């Protein structure tokens, strides 16, 4: 089985020092309202925080002297976590998905694979199109290049070429990225044409087999050049996907 490369999680940023963990002799103090208090001894600033039932938090450790602020640190962390969660909701998780072909693929299957790639691009994913050569097929790389050029031309209205065709071992690959400007322009053109004709813009028909193939497309890394042992799995999965009757 292919080993997926995993990006190690980013280390959490260190928390600021608070109260007795602030070891410097003096700090430039800011109160709860954001007003400058001035440079005071750290022990006095901690005592002031206790009197007001808040924390002394070091907010600029590199300053001279370090800047510290009076605040409810627990509430600050809670509000910060809420902001982080809201920001994550609006983040788009772009993945690199792979669509594979063989040099001897027929026209119908090229069309099917191209529509699968289009579905992935419209979902916001990047697509790695891979041509897999077997045996002496590798002596005719121009066939693979011609296939990739054909796919690129078919998807030109919604995609941009991010990485041109490259032969590595027995695989020739290119990487496409979704082009939101092109997609928006196409949508505007369709809406304008519909308005001119007085008809509603036709909705894009969803092909069940294409949806299934897009859902099954593996997530890969840009330097992942595949594994020939996966070809049998690819063939069986492709047969299952193509066997799905349209409209079910």
N, C-alpha and C positions, 0 to 999 in steps of 0.2 A: 504494500500500500504506500501511496505517496505521503511523505512527511510534510506537513504544512509548516511554513515558517511562521513563528509567532513573535510579534513585537512585544518586548518586555514592557510591563506597565510602568508608566511614569512615576517616579518617587513623589510622595506627597511633600508639598512645601513645608519647611519647618515652621512650627507655631512660634509666634513672638513670645519673648520672655515677659512674665508678669510678676508683679509684687516682689517677693523676696528672691526670685530668680534673677532679678536685675542686679548685677554685681557692681556696676560702676558707682563711683562716689556721688555723682550729681547728674541731673538730667535737666533738659529744657522742657518745662511742663506746660501742657495744654489742658484746660479744664473740660468738663462735659459739654459745654456750649461752644467749644472750639476757640475759646479766647486764650491768648498767650499769657501765662502766669509769670514766666521768666525762668531763670536757672535757679534751681533749688537743690538741696541735698536730697539724695534718694530716700533716706530714712524718713525725712520730713514729708516727701511726696507720698510714701506708702502710708504714713500716719494720716495724711489728709484723705487718702482713698478710703481708709477704714472708717473715718469719721462720716464720710458721705455714703458709705455702704456700696462702694464701687471698687473697681480694680485699677491698678496702675499698670498700663500696658506700654511696652517699648514699641514704638511704631517706626522709628528710623534709627537703627542701631549704628549705622555708619557715620551719622552726624557727630559733630564734636561741639558740645557734649551730645550724647544720644537724646533723641526726642521721645518723650513718654506722654501718654494721654490718660486722663481719668475716664473710665467707661465701664459699663456692665459687660464684661468680657463674654460671659455665658450667652447673653442676649445677642451680642455682636456675632458670635459664632453661629447662632441659630439663624439670624438674618442672612448671613453669608451663605450658609448651606441652602437656604431657600432660593437665593439668587443663582447659585450654581445649578440647582435642579431645573430652574426655569430656563437657564441658558442651554442646558443639555437637551431640553425638549425641542429647541429650535435648531439644534445642530443636525446636519445631514451626514449620515454615515455612508460615505462613498466607498464601495468595495470594487475590487478588480475581479470580474467574473470571466470565465473562459468558455469559448465556443470552439469545438474541434471539428476539423474536416480531414478527409483523405484526398490525395491527388485524383483518384478515379471516381470521385463523387459525381452523381448525376445532377442534371439541372434542377429537378424537383427538390432534391435534398439541399442544394445550394440555396435555393429560395427559402426553404424552411429554416436553415441555419441563419440566414440573413435576417429573417423576420424575428427569430429568437434574439439575435443580437440587438435588433431595433427595440424590442420590448425591454431588454435590460438597460439600454441607453435611456429610454423614456422614463424608466424608474429611477434614473440618476446614477446608475453604476457605470464604471468604465468596463470596456470589453477587450479581452485579449483573444484575438482570433488566431488559432493554431492549426497549421497544416502538418499532419503527421505522415512522414515517409516510411515505407517499409521496403526492405531489401534493395533492389536495384532502382527503385523509384527515386532514390536520393540523387541519381545521376541526371535527373531532369528537374532541377530546382525551379526552372522557368515556369513549370506548370503550377507550382505552389504560388509563385509571385503573381501569375495571371489570375489565380483564384482570389488572392487577397486584394488585388486591384479591382476585381469585379465587385467584391463585397464593399470596398471603400466607396466606389462609385454609387452603389445602391443606397448607401447610408449617408451620402454627402449632405442631404437636407437636414440631418439631425445630429451629425457627429463631426468631430474634428480629429485629424490624425495626430496622436500624441507621440507615438513611436513607430517609425517606418519599418517596413518588412526587414527581418533579420533572420538569417539561418544559423541555428545553433544545434550542432549534432544532427539528429534526424527530425528536427522540428523547425519550421519557419513560422515566425510570429509577427504580428503587428498589434499595436494597442490603440484603441479608439476611446475618446472621451465624449460625453454628451455636450452638445453645443446649445445652451439654453436660448441664446439669441436667435439661432436658426429656427429652433422649435417655436419660439414666440412669433417670429415673422411668418412661419407657415400657418400658425393658428390664426393670426390676423388676416392673412390672405384668404383663408378658408371662410372666415367670418364675413369678410368684405364681399366675397363672391356669393355667399348665401344671401346677404342683405340685398345685393344687386338683383338677384333672381327672385327675391321675395320668399325664399324657402329657408327652412331651418338648416343650419350646418349639419351635415351627416355625422353621426357618431361613429367612432372607430369600432369596427367589429372585433370582438375578442375571440381568438382561436384557442380552443381548449388545449390542443396539442402544443401550441407555442407557449401558452402560459405554463404548462407542465414542464416543458423543456427549459424555460427561463428559470423556474423555481429550482430545477435540478442542476443548473449550471454551477460548477464548482467555484469557490473563492480561491484565488491564487495570488502569488506575489509576482512582481515583474521579472524577477530572476529565476522563477520556477519554470524549468524547461520540460517538465512532465516526466512520465515514466511509462515505458512501453508495457509494463505489466498492467497498467490501467486500461489498455485498449479493449480487453475483453469486457470489462465492466462498462466502458463507454458504449460498446456495441449493444450489449444487452439492455442498457438503460435507454439507448436510442430506439431500440425495437419496441420497448414498453411505451415510450412517449408517442411514437408514431402510430401505435395501435389504439390510442385513445380516440373513440369516435367523436367527430365534431358535433358540438351541441349538447353533449351529455354533461 
